[in-house]
Amino acid sequence: MNLDDFSDLIQRPDGGIRRDAEERRERLSVRPGALGRLDELGEWLSAAQGRVPVRPVEQPKVVLFAADHGVATLDVSGRAAGSAHTLVRAVLDGASPVAVLARAQRVPVRVVDAGLDCDPGLLPAEVTRHRVRRGSGRIDIEDALTSEEALAALELGIAIADEEADSGTDLVVLGDLSVGGTTPASTLIAALCGTDASVVTGRGGAGIDDLAWMRKCAAIRDALRRARPVLGDQLALLSTVGGADLAAMTGFLLQASVRRMPVVLDGVVGAACALVAQRSAFRAPDWWLAGQVSGEPAQAKALDRMALEPLLDHGVTVGEGAGALLALPLVRAAAALAAELPEKTADAGGTEDGAEDSADGADGESAGNAEATGASADSGAATGNGASAGTGASADAR
C-alpha cells in the first residue's frame, strides 16, 4: 500500500457549501461574531456535511485504539509496562474518566485492541479480535513493528473507519489507551518537525518524575536516530518508531477523511498520527478538530504544524479521549445554533428605514393639517370682514 494514494482520494470539505453557510449566518437574528468560535464551528460542520443548514450531530462515537509499547520497559511511563489492558478494563467497566463522560453525554465507546500485551482472554472477544501483535518493539534499539505488521495495523484502522461510516456515525472522538505511547508519538513528531528530543519530551498522561523524564528524553533521542533514515516513507516510519495503535489510528484518520467523517483529536498520540497522515494527504486535516490542549510539548508542535487550534484548554492530561470528548458539547452547540436560530425578518431588517419613513410620513401629515388649518383661518377671516366666499375667490383669481 502506498499512503500517498490517499492524496488523490481526499477532498476538502465543500467550499461552496461553507460560503452558503457563512451567508446564512449573516442573515441570522444574532449579529455575526456574537457567538465567537461557535460560528466558525457551525460553518465547518456544514461544509463537512455538505448541506445548509447544518444537521445536528446525532450519532457521535468515541473510538479508542489500545496497545502496549516496548519502550515502557525503560520506566519512561507513570504506569507499569504491559498494563494497558487495565485501562481498557476500566473503560469497559465504566470506571474511567472517558467512560463517565461518555455515559453522561450518551455517547457510545468502542475499544479496539491493536497491540495489547496481555492474554486475549482477559478482555471481551469484540475488543481483542483485531489485535495485530502482542506489544511492540523497543523503538530505541529495534523496530516497533515489522513492515507486514505495520501494513496490517494501517488496514485495521481503515476497516474500522469504514465500519463506523457505514453504521451512520457522523462524528468520531478519537483517542488511545496505551502505556508508553507518548514516547513513540513524540518521536514521530520530532522526526517530522525536524526538532530535538528535549523539545518534544513531556511527562505523559500518568506523569513522571525528573529521572523518568531524562530516560524518556534519551529514548526519544535514540529512536530519532533510527527514524531519520526512513522519513520519506510514512509506512516505514510507523514500522520503525511507531506501534500498532499509532499505525491503526493513522489509517483511521486517512479513511475517515475519505469517507467525509469529521474527527475530534485528543492528545499527543492522536496529533502524531494526524501529522503522519498529513504527510500522505495534505487536505486531510481539514476534516479534523483539535479537541484540547494536553500540555504535551509535542502535541503543541504538531497542531501548530497542521494549523489546528484546540477548542479547549482545561489542563486535562488523563488521555483516553477524555479531553476531546469534553469538546463535543461545543460542536453540538454550534450545530444547533447554526440550524435553529431564526433569520432576521423583513421588519427587523428594515427597522431604521421604516422609522425614517414613518417620521417622513408624520411630518407630511402634520404639514398637510397645518395647511388645511391655515386655509380655514384665512376663509374665516375673510368672512369676518364681510367678504363673501365668491368675492374671496375672485380676489384670489385676480
C-alpha positions, 0 to 999 in steps of 0.5 A: 500500500502506498499512503500517498494514494490517499492524496488523490482520494481526499477532498476538502470539505465543500467550499461552496457549501461553507460560503452558503453557510457563512451567508446564512449566518449573516442573515441570522437574528444574532449579529455575526461574531456574537457567538465567537468560535461557535460560528466558525464551528457551525460553518465547518460542520456544514461544509463537512456535511455538505448541506445548509443548514447544518444537521445536528450531530446525532450519532457521535462515537468515541473510538479508542485504539489500545496497545502496549509499547516496548519502550515502557520497559525503560520506566519512561511511563507513570504506569507499569509496562504491559498494563494497558489492558487495565485501562481498557478494563476500566473503560469497559467497566465504566470506571474511567474518566472517558467512560463517565463522560461518555455515559453522561453525554450518551455517547457510545465507546468502542475499544479496539485492541491493536497491540495489547500485551496481555492474554486475549482472554482477559478482555471481551472477544469484540475488543481483542479480535483485531489485535495485530501483535502482542506489544511492540518493539523497543523503538530505541534499539529495534523496530516497533513493528515489522513492515507486514505488521505495520501494513496490517495495523494501517488496514485495521484502522481503515476497516474500522473507519469504514465500519463506523461510516457505514453504521451512520456515525457522523462524528468520531472522538478519537483517542488511545489507551496505551502505556508508553505511547507518548514516547513513540508519538513524540518521536514521530513528531520530532522526526517530522518537525525536524526538532530535538528530543528535549523539545518534544519530551513531556511527562505523559498522561500518568506523569513522571518524575525528573529521572523518568523524564531524562530516560524518556528524553534519551529514548526519544533521542535514540529512536530519532536516530533510527527514524531519520533514515526512513522519513520519506516513507510514512509506512516505514516510519510507523514500522520503525518508531511507531506501534500498532495503535499509532499505525491503526489510528493513522489509517483511521484518520486517512479513511475517515477523511475519505469517507467525509467523517469529521474527527475530534483529536485528543492528545499527543498520540492522536496529533502524531498520527494526524501529522503522519497522515498529513504527510500522505494527504495534505487536505486531510486535516481539514476534516479534523478538530483539535479537541484540547490542549494536553500540555504535551510539548509535542502535541503543541508542535504538531497542531501548530504544524497542521494549523489546528487550534484546540477548542479547549484548554482545561489542563486535562492530561488523563488521555483516553479521549477524555479531553476531546470528548469534553469538546463535543458539547461545543460542536453540538452547540454550534450545530444547533445554533447554526440550524435553529436560530431564526433569520432576521425578518423583513421588519427587523431588517428594515427597522431604521428605514421604516422609522425614517419613513414613518417620521417622513410620513408624520411630518407630511401629515402634520404639514398637510393639517397645518395647511388645511388649518391655515386655509380655514383661518384665512376663509374665516377671516375673510368672512369676518370682514364681510367678504363673501366666499365668491368675492374671496375667490375672485380676489384670489383669481385676480 
